[in-house]
Amino acid sequence: MLKSVQQHTVKEPVTITGVGVHSGITATMTVRPAPASSGITFIRTDVTDRPNAIPARWNFVTDTRLCTVLTNKHGVSVATVEHLLSAFAALGLDNAVVEINSQEVPIMDGSAICFVKALDQAGLASQNAPRRALRIKKTISYKEGDKETFLSPADGAYYGLEISFENTLIGRQKYTHGMTETSYRRDIAAARTFGFLHEVEQLRKMGLARGGSLDNAIVVDGDKILNPEGLRFKNEFVRHKILDAIGDIYLAGAPLIGHYHGVKAGHAMNNKVLHTLFAQPDAFEFITLGQTSPERRFARPGIYAEIGQPQAVTA
């Protein structure tokens, strides 16, 4: 939960090293302070022959196969940004430069908890500028087949997902998260990514999952969890999908005041619903926290703590 309506950056740099789950390449990443209103920017320090800055924005997403990939106009990319951005969103980090010496953000243990701990180590510093928030004014949706993603008005930040797998161990799971920093730390941050053993060979032929292991993903084989420690939550699978959605939606460039709901949704659907939203100017507005709105005054700290019942999601 934010301690004020001001923007925040990290107090001091913090460095994280780990393997990329898809590339299999070890990367070192440093999150550094950045000026107010500059947003989140990735810098590929290993790229020196062209501009290597990549804005963390929805319109720089170029690939959504199993992860979210950002690419600048010079063809410089960074992959698997969603877990880091999820932690940024939940802790209220608005501005940062993320220097990384490889093509993919480290997967760590497959969740966002390592990034949360790194941000705790660095600490957050308040900046002399008010936060902007993205307020959803009317329900919009994007649909493909049996998949659908919604953004609806709400008096806080809510993330709901419904998943369905033929695998009996996972089956159908549904979960809604009213996001505060406290609830994210408790209920979402530690939920790990997952995959199926029978898909590993195919994914590796596609150049994916080269760094995947039981140390950084839940691996499902039929009706068994191969990880010796088992699950961290009974419904860890849907919780992780919400973790992903929080990171993907933060690519809007501001914290959400609204209700996200996905049905069988993943990275592609999350990005497409942002494209749909921003194509409809009457469906959203960016508001400055601490200023009076005709409909609501966001003047007191901790807006994410003002959790009531989200409005019903409709098509």
Buried (B, 14 or more C-beta within 10 A) or exposed (E): BBEBBBBBBBBEEBEBEBBBBBBBBBBBBBBBBBEBEBBBBBBBBBBEEEEBEBBBBBEBBBBBBBBBBBBBEEEBBBBBBBBBBBBBBBBBBBBBBBBBBBBBBBBBBBBBBBBBBBBEEBEBBBBEBBBBBBBBBEBBBBBEEEBBBBBBBBBBBBBBBBBBBEEEBBEEBEBBBBBBBEBBBEBBBBBBBBBBEEBBEEBBEEEBBBBBBEEBBBBBEEEEBEBEEEBBBEBBBBBBBBBBBBBBBBBBBBBBBBBBBBBBBBBBBBBBBBEBBBEEEEBBBEBBBBEEEEEEEBEEBBBBBBBEEBBEBEE
